[in-house]
Amino acid sequence: METYIVKPCGYCLGVNNAIDLSLKVKKKYPSKNVYIFGMLVHNNVVTDMLQKEGIITLDTTTCSKKKRLQEFTSEDIVIFTAHGHDEEYEAILKKNNVLYFDSTCPIVKKNISLIKEYLKTGDVIYIGKKNHPETEAALAVSSNIILYDIKEGFDVNLVKKDQIHVVNQTTLSFLELEDIHKDIIHYFPSAIIEDEICGATRVRQTRIASLNEDFDLFVIIGSLKSSNTDKLFQIAKEKYPSSLVLKVETKEELKKYDLSKCKKACLASGTSTPLSSIEEIEKYLKEI
């Protein structure tokens, strides 16, 4: 099978930084218990790699986060994920003399800073996916932030102030944001829109949306939990309805599909997808 890989591919800067930080922490403190508080990035291959290095990923979706934080001791080290976190978490660890590190993506940090600044003078509408860790981190800044859930919308009656700023989760699709922005402007024509899609995410989206080649197969590589991978999948499904569009994390998942009739494949990947996963899948497709 003929293959084409959408560039860029592999890790973005924020993912690279988070992984490098985690490995350096474990190397510096080999005798300590090093925990990632949630998935460092949304990719199981990365999680498995960290596990082999002795770095433990905690599932924080099934417990009280604050209660779990209180259980750490001075023998433990906590690394916060690339998606951001409630600043109160740090205060809990400081109180118990637990060493921690922050791997939050710089673009997510910038978003948090913008939200804090905008809240001083007006209302903030945050566009995001409910229960996504990046959205949870943003909403933790203040109870006054108004969530526009990408599936459920928002309650216009919660907006009280004349000045309105609109901020979004950094891994959303530019296509879905266009419609959401129109919806908000319909109700609040003077709202100030801050389009904060991560650059690495946006360029992958625009490139897969503007392909001129005829592909009968699109393989979007990344975790089912990865928001930016899911957006690539949605864009490919919308733009190329006559093609087979699949979303997989590994070669083993791809093997479940009969691809014998496909002749030309396009591969695109989320920002937390290792190059090794992309290369392995490309090799598999070329042999079909």
C-alpha positions as a Markdown table, in Angstrom:
| # | Residue | x | y | z |
|---|---|---|---|---|
| 1 | Met | 0.0 | 0.0 | 0.0 |
| 2 | Glu | 1.2 | 3.5 | -0.8 |
| 3 | Thr | 1.4 | 5.7 | 2.3 |
| 4 | Tyr | 1.7 | 9.4 | 3.1 |
| 5 | Ile | 2.3 | 10.9 | 6.6 |
| 6 | Val | 0.9 | 14.3 | 7.5 |
| 7 | Lys | 3.7 | 16.5 | 8.9 |
| 8 | Pro | 4.4 | 17.5 | 11.6 |
| 9 | Cys | 4.1 | 14.2 | 13.4 |
| 10 | Gly | 5.3 | 12.9 | 16.7 |
| 11 | Tyr | 5.4 | 14.8 | 20.0 |
| 12 | Cys | 4.7 | 18.5 | 20.3 |
| 13 | Leu | 6.9 | 20.7 | 22.4 |
| 14 | Gly | 4.6 | 20.5 | 25.5 |
| 15 | Val | 4.6 | 16.6 | 25.4 |
| 16 | Asn | 8.3 | 16.4 | 24.9 |
| 17 | Asn | 8.9 | 18.7 | 27.9 |
| 18 | Ala | 6.5 | 16.7 | 30.1 |
| 19 | Ile | 8.2 | 13.4 | 29.3 |
| 20 | Asp | 11.7 | 14.8 | 29.7 |
| 21 | Leu | 10.8 | 16.3 | 33.0 |
| 22 | Ser | 9.4 | 13.0 | 34.3 |
| 23 | Leu | 12.5 | 11.0 | 33.3 |
| 24 | Lys | 14.9 | 13.6 | 34.8 |
| 25 | Val | 13.0 | 13.6 | 38.1 |
| 26 | Lys | 13.2 | 9.8 | 38.3 |
| 27 | Lys | 16.9 | 9.9 | 37.5 |
| 28 | Lys | 17.6 | 12.6 | 40.1 |
| 29 | Tyr | 15.6 | 10.8 | 42.8 |
| 30 | Pro | 16.0 | 7.1 | 42.0 |
| 31 | Ser | 15.1 | 6.0 | 45.6 |
| 32 | Lys | 11.8 | 8.0 | 45.7 |
| 33 | Asn | 8.4 | 6.9 | 44.6 |
| 34 | Val | 7.6 | 9.0 | 41.5 |
| 35 | Tyr | 3.9 | 9.4 | 40.7 |
| 36 | Ile | 2.2 | 11.1 | 37.7 |
| 37 | Phe | -1.1 | 12.5 | 39.0 |
| 38 | Gly | -3.2 | 11.4 | 36.1 |
| 39 | Met | -2.1 | 10.5 | 32.6 |
| 40 | Leu | 1.0 | 12.7 | 31.9 |
| 41 | Val | -0.2 | 12.9 | 28.3 |
| 42 | His | -3.1 | 11.0 | 26.7 |
| 43 | Asn | -1.2 | 8.1 | 25.2 |
| 44 | Asn | -1.0 | 4.6 | 26.6 |
| 45 | Val | 2.3 | 3.9 | 24.9 |
| 46 | Val | 3.9 | 6.8 | 26.8 |
| 47 | Thr | 2.3 | 5.6 | 30.0 |
| 48 | Asp | 3.8 | 2.1 | 29.5 |
| 49 | Met | 7.2 | 3.6 | 28.8 |
| 50 | Leu | 7.1 | 5.6 | 32.0 |
| 51 | Gln | 6.1 | 2.5 | 33.9 |
| 52 | Lys | 9.2 | 0.7 | 32.7 |
| 53 | Glu | 11.3 | 3.5 | 34.0 |
| 54 | Gly | 9.7 | 3.1 | 37.4 |
| 55 | Ile | 7.3 | 6.1 | 37.1 |
| 56 | Ile | 3.8 | 5.3 | 38.3 |
| 57 | Thr | 0.8 | 6.7 | 36.6 |
| 58 | Leu | -2.2 | 7.2 | 39.0 |
| 59 | Asp | -5.8 | 6.9 | 37.8 |
| 60 | Thr | -7.3 | 10.0 | 39.3 |
| 61 | Thr | -10.7 | 9.5 | 37.6 |
| 62 | Thr | -11.9 | 7.0 | 40.2 |
| 63 | Cys | -10.9 | 8.8 | 43.4 |
| 64 | Ser | -11.2 | 12.0 | 45.3 |
| 65 | Lys | -8.2 | 14.0 | 44.0 |
| 66 | Lys | -7.8 | 16.1 | 47.1 |
| 67 | Lys | -8.1 | 13.1 | 49.4 |
| 68 | Arg | -5.5 | 11.2 | 47.4 |
| 69 | Leu | -3.1 | 14.1 | 47.5 |
| 70 | Gln | -3.3 | 14.1 | 51.3 |
| 71 | Glu | -2.1 | 10.5 | 51.3 |
| 72 | Phe | 1.4 | 11.3 | 49.9 |
| 73 | Thr | 4.4 | 11.4 | 52.2 |
| 74 | Ser | 7.9 | 12.8 | 52.1 |
| 75 | Glu | 9.0 | 9.6 | 50.4 |
| 76 | Asp | 6.9 | 10.4 | 47.4 |
| 77 | Ile | 7.3 | 12.8 | 44.4 |
| 78 | Val | 4.3 | 14.0 | 42.5 |
| 79 | Ile | 4.4 | 15.2 | 38.9 |
| 80 | Phe | 1.3 | 17.1 | 37.6 |
| 81 | Thr | 0.3 | 16.4 | 34.1 |
| 82 | Ala | 0.7 | 18.5 | 30.9 |
| 83 | His | -3.0 | 19.4 | 31.0 |
| 84 | Gly | -2.9 | 21.7 | 34.0 |
| 85 | His | -4.3 | 21.3 | 37.5 |
| 86 | Asp | -6.1 | 23.0 | 40.4 |
| 87 | Glu | -3.6 | 25.3 | 42.2 |
| 88 | Glu | -5.0 | 24.1 | 45.5 |
| 89 | Tyr | -3.4 | 20.7 | 44.8 |
| 90 | Glu | 0.0 | 22.3 | 45.2 |
| 91 | Ala | -1.0 | 23.8 | 48.6 |
| 92 | Ile | -2.0 | 20.3 | 49.9 |
| 93 | Leu | 1.4 | 18.9 | 48.9 |
| 94 | Lys | 3.3 | 21.8 | 50.4 |
| 95 | Lys | 1.5 | 21.4 | 53.7 |
| 96 | Asn | 2.7 | 17.8 | 53.9 |
| 97 | Asn | 6.2 | 18.5 | 52.7 |
| 98 | Val | 5.8 | 16.5 | 49.5 |
| 99 | Leu | 8.1 | 17.4 | 46.6 |
| 100 | Tyr | 6.2 | 18.0 | 43.4 |
| 101 | Phe | 6.9 | 19.1 | 39.8 |
| 102 | Asp | 4.7 | 20.7 | 37.2 |
| 103 | Ser | 4.7 | 19.6 | 33.6 |
| 104 | Thr | 1.8 | 21.8 | 32.5 |
| 105 | Cys | 2.1 | 22.7 | 28.8 |
| 106 | Pro | 3.2 | 26.4 | 28.3 |
| 107 | Ile | 0.2 | 27.1 | 26.1 |
| 108 | Val | -2.2 | 25.8 | 28.8 |
| 109 | Lys | -0.4 | 28.0 | 31.4 |
| 110 | Lys | -0.8 | 31.0 | 29.1 |
| 111 | Asn | -4.5 | 30.2 | 28.9 |
| 112 | Ile | -4.8 | 30.1 | 32.7 |
| 113 | Ser | -3.1 | 33.5 | 33.0 |
| 114 | Leu | -5.5 | 35.0 | 30.4 |
| 115 | Ile | -8.5 | 33.7 | 32.3 |
| 116 | Lys | -7.2 | 35.2 | 35.6 |
| 117 | Glu | -6.7 | 38.6 | 33.9 |
| 118 | Tyr | -10.1 | 38.7 | 32.2 |
| 119 | Leu | -11.9 | 37.8 | 35.3 |
| 120 | Lys | -10.8 | 41.1 | 36.8 |
| 121 | Thr | -13.0 | 43.1 | 34.5 |
| 122 | Gly | -15.7 | 40.8 | 33.1 |
| 123 | Asp | -17.1 | 37.4 | 32.5 |
| 124 | Val | -15.2 | 34.5 | 31.0 |
| 125 | Ile | -16.8 | 31.9 | 28.8 |
| 126 | Tyr | -14.6 | 28.8 | 28.6 |
| 127 | Ile | -15.2 | 26.4 | 25.6 |
| 128 | Gly | -14.1 | 22.9 | 26.5 |
| 129 | Lys | -15.0 | 19.3 | 26.9 |
| 130 | Lys | -16.7 | 18.6 | 30.2 |
| 131 | Asn | -14.5 | 16.4 | 32.5 |
| 132 | His | -11.4 | 16.8 | 30.3 |
| 133 | Pro | -8.4 | 17.5 | 32.6 |
| 134 | Glu | -7.5 | 20.7 | 30.8 |
| 135 | Thr | -11.1 | 22.0 | 31.1 |
| 136 | Glu | -11.2 | 21.0 | 34.8 |
| 137 | Ala | -7.9 | 22.9 | 35.4 |
| 138 | Ala | -9.3 | 26.0 | 33.8 |
| 139 | Leu | -12.6 | 25.9 | 35.7 |
| 140 | Ala | -10.7 | 25.5 | 38.9 |
| 141 | Val | -9.4 | 29.0 | 38.6 |
| 142 | Ser | -12.8 | 30.4 | 39.6 |
| 143 | Ser | -16.4 | 29.3 | 40.2 |
| 144 | Asn | -17.4 | 32.3 | 38.1 |
| 145 | Ile | -16.2 | 30.9 | 34.8 |
| 146 | Ile | -19.0 | 29.9 | 32.5 |
| 147 | Leu | -18.5 | 26.6 | 30.7 |
| 148 | Tyr | -19.6 | 26.2 | 27.1 |
| 149 | Asp | -19.5 | 22.4 | 26.8 |
| 150 | Ile | -18.8 | 21.4 | 23.2 |
| 151 | Lys | -21.7 | 18.9 | 23.4 |
| 152 | Glu | -24.2 | 20.6 | 25.6 |
| 153 | Gly | -23.6 | 24.3 | 25.0 |
| 154 | Phe | -24.0 | 26.8 | 27.8 |
| 155 | Asp | -26.6 | 28.7 | 29.9 |
| 156 | Val | -26.7 | 32.3 | 28.5 |
| 157 | Asn | -28.4 | 33.4 | 31.7 |
| 158 | Leu | -25.1 | 32.9 | 33.6 |
| 159 | Val | -23.5 | 35.8 | 31.8 |
| 160 | Lys | -24.0 | 38.9 | 33.9 |
| 161 | Lys | -21.3 | 41.4 | 32.9 |
| 162 | Asp | -21.0 | 43.6 | 29.8 |
| 163 | Gln | -17.5 | 42.7 | 29.1 |
| 164 | Ile | -17.1 | 39.1 | 27.9 |
| 165 | His | -14.0 | 37.2 | 27.0 |
| 166 | Val | -14.2 | 33.8 | 25.3 |
| 167 | Val | -11.3 | 31.3 | 25.9 |
| 168 | Asn | -11.1 | 27.7 | 24.8 |
| 169 | Gln | -9.4 | 24.4 | 25.5 |
| 170 | Thr | -6.3 | 24.3 | 23.4 |
| 171 | Thr | -6.9 | 20.9 | 21.7 |
| 172 | Leu | -10.3 | 21.6 | 20.1 |
| 173 | Ser | -11.0 | 21.6 | 16.3 |
| 174 | Phe | -10.9 | 25.0 | 14.5 |
| 175 | Leu | -14.0 | 23.8 | 12.6 |
| 176 | Glu | -16.1 | 23.2 | 15.6 |
| 177 | Leu | -14.9 | 26.5 | 17.2 |
| 178 | Glu | -16.1 | 28.5 | 14.2 |
| 179 | Asp | -19.7 | 27.3 | 14.9 |
| 180 | Ile | -19.4 | 27.8 | 18.6 |
| 181 | His | -18.0 | 31.3 | 18.3 |
| 182 | Lys | -21.0 | 32.2 | 16.0 |
| 183 | Asp | -23.4 | 30.8 | 18.6 |
| 184 | Ile | -21.8 | 33.0 | 21.3 |
| 185 | Ile | -21.7 | 36.1 | 19.1 |
| 186 | His | -25.4 | 35.6 | 18.3 |
| 187 | Tyr | -26.2 | 36.1 | 22.0 |
| 188 | Phe | -23.3 | 38.5 | 22.8 |
| 189 | Pro | -22.2 | 40.5 | 19.8 |
| 190 | Ser | -19.5 | 42.4 | 21.7 |
| 191 | Ala | -17.8 | 39.3 | 23.2 |
| 192 | Ile | -14.1 | 39.2 | 22.7 |
| 193 | Ile | -12.9 | 35.9 | 21.2 |
| 194 | Glu | -9.5 | 34.5 | 22.1 |
| 195 | Asp | -8.8 | 31.6 | 19.7 |
| 196 | Glu | -6.3 | 29.6 | 21.8 |
| 197 | Ile | -5.9 | 26.4 | 19.8 |
| 198 | Cys | -2.3 | 25.1 | 20.2 |
| 199 | Gly | -0.2 | 25.8 | 17.1 |
| 200 | Ala | 0.9 | 22.2 | 16.8 |
| 201 | Thr | -2.7 | 21.0 | 16.9 |
| 202 | Arg | -3.9 | 23.7 | 14.5 |
| 203 | Val | -1.3 | 22.9 | 11.8 |
| 204 | Arg | -2.1 | 19.2 | 11.8 |
| 205 | Gln | -5.8 | 20.0 | 11.5 |
| 206 | Thr | -5.5 | 22.4 | 8.7 |
| 207 | Arg | -3.1 | 20.1 | 6.7 |
| 208 | Ile | -5.4 | 17.1 | 7.0 |
| 209 | Ala | -8.4 | 19.3 | 6.0 |
| 210 | Ser | -6.7 | 20.6 | 2.9 |
| 211 | Leu | -5.2 | 17.5 | 1.2 |
| 212 | Asn | -5.5 | 17.4 | -2.6 |
| 213 | Glu | -4.5 | 13.7 | -2.9 |
| 214 | Asp | -7.1 | 11.0 | -3.3 |
| 215 | Phe | -6.8 | 8.6 | -0.3 |
| 216 | Asp | -9.1 | 5.7 | 0.2 |
| 217 | Leu | -7.8 | 5.2 | 3.8 |
| 218 | Phe | -7.1 | 7.6 | 6.6 |
| 219 | Val | -5.5 | 6.3 | 9.7 |
| 220 | Ile | -5.5 | 8.7 | 12.7 |
| 221 | Ile | -3.0 | 7.5 | 15.3 |
| 222 | Gly | -3.4 | 8.3 | 18.9 |
| 223 | Ser | -5.2 | 7.5 | 22.1 |
| 224 | Leu | -9.0 | 7.3 | 22.4 |
| 225 | Lys | -8.6 | 9.7 | 25.4 |
| 226 | Ser | -6.7 | 12.2 | 23.3 |
| 227 | Ser | -8.8 | 15.3 | 22.4 |
| 228 | Asn | -6.6 | 16.5 | 19.6 |
| 229 | Thr | -6.4 | 13.1 | 18.1 |
| 230 | Asp | -10.2 | 12.9 | 18.2 |
| 231 | Lys | -10.4 | 16.2 | 16.4 |
| 232 | Leu | -8.2 | 15.0 | 13.6 |
| 233 | Phe | -10.5 | 12.0 | 13.3 |
| 234 | Gln | -13.6 | 14.2 | 13.1 |
| 235 | Ile | -12.1 | 16.4 | 10.5 |
| 236 | Ala | -11.1 | 13.5 | 8.3 |
| 237 | Lys | -14.5 | 12.0 | 8.6 |
| 238 | Glu | -16.2 | 15.2 | 7.6 |
| 239 | Lys | -13.8 | 16.1 | 4.8 |
| 240 | Tyr | -13.4 | 12.7 | 3.2 |
| 241 | Pro | -16.8 | 10.9 | 3.5 |
| 242 | Ser | -16.1 | 8.4 | 0.7 |
| 243 | Ser | -12.8 | 7.2 | 2.4 |
| 244 | Leu | -12.4 | 4.7 | 5.2 |
| 245 | Val | -11.3 | 6.7 | 8.3 |
| 246 | Leu | -9.9 | 4.8 | 11.3 |
| 247 | Lys | -8.6 | 5.9 | 14.7 |
| 248 | Val | -6.2 | 3.5 | 16.4 |
| 249 | Glu | -3.4 | 3.8 | 18.9 |
| 250 | Thr | -1.3 | 0.8 | 17.9 |
| 251 | Lys | -0.6 | -1.6 | 15.0 |
| 252 | Glu | -2.4 | -4.4 | 16.8 |
| 253 | Glu | -5.6 | -2.3 | 16.8 |
| 254 | Leu | -5.3 | -1.7 | 13.0 |
| 255 | Lys | -4.9 | -5.4 | 12.3 |
| 256 | Lys | -8.5 | -5.9 | 13.2 |
| 257 | Tyr | -9.6 | -4.2 | 10.0 |
| 258 | Asp | -9.7 | -5.7 | 6.5 |
| 259 | Leu | -7.6 | -3.2 | 4.4 |
| 260 | Ser | -6.9 | -5.5 | 1.5 |
| 261 | Lys | -8.9 | -3.2 | -0.9 |
| 262 | Cys | -7.2 | 0.0 | 0.1 |
| 263 | Lys | -4.5 | 1.3 | -2.1 |
| 264 | Lys | -3.4 | 4.6 | -0.7 |
| 265 | Ala | -3.3 | 5.6 | 2.9 |
| 266 | Cys | -2.9 | 8.9 | 4.7 |
| 267 | Leu | -1.5 | 8.8 | 8.3 |
| 268 | Ala | -2.0 | 11.6 | 10.8 |
| 269 | Ser | -1.2 | 11.6 | 14.5 |
| 270 | Gly | -2.0 | 13.4 | 17.7 |
| 271 | Thr | 0.5 | 15.5 | 19.5 |
| 272 | Ser | 1.2 | 12.9 | 22.1 |
| 273 | Thr | 1.7 | 10.0 | 19.7 |
| 274 | Pro | 5.3 | 8.6 | 19.6 |
| 275 | Leu | 7.1 | 8.5 | 16.3 |
| 276 | Ser | 7.7 | 4.8 | 16.9 |
| 277 | Ser | 3.9 | 4.1 | 16.7 |
| 278 | Ile | 3.6 | 6.0 | 13.5 |
| 279 | Glu | 6.6 | 4.2 | 11.9 |
| 280 | Glu | 5.3 | 0.8 | 13.0 |
| 281 | Ile | 1.9 | 1.4 | 11.4 |
| 282 | Glu | 3.4 | 2.8 | 8.2 |
| 283 | Lys | 5.6 | -0.3 | 7.9 |
| 284 | Tyr | 2.6 | -2.5 | 8.4 |
| 285 | Leu | 0.5 | -0.7 | 5.7 |
| 286 | Lys | 3.3 | -0.8 | 3.2 |
| 287 | Glu | 3.4 | -4.5 | 3.5 |
| 288 | Ile | -0.3 | -5.0 | 2.7 |
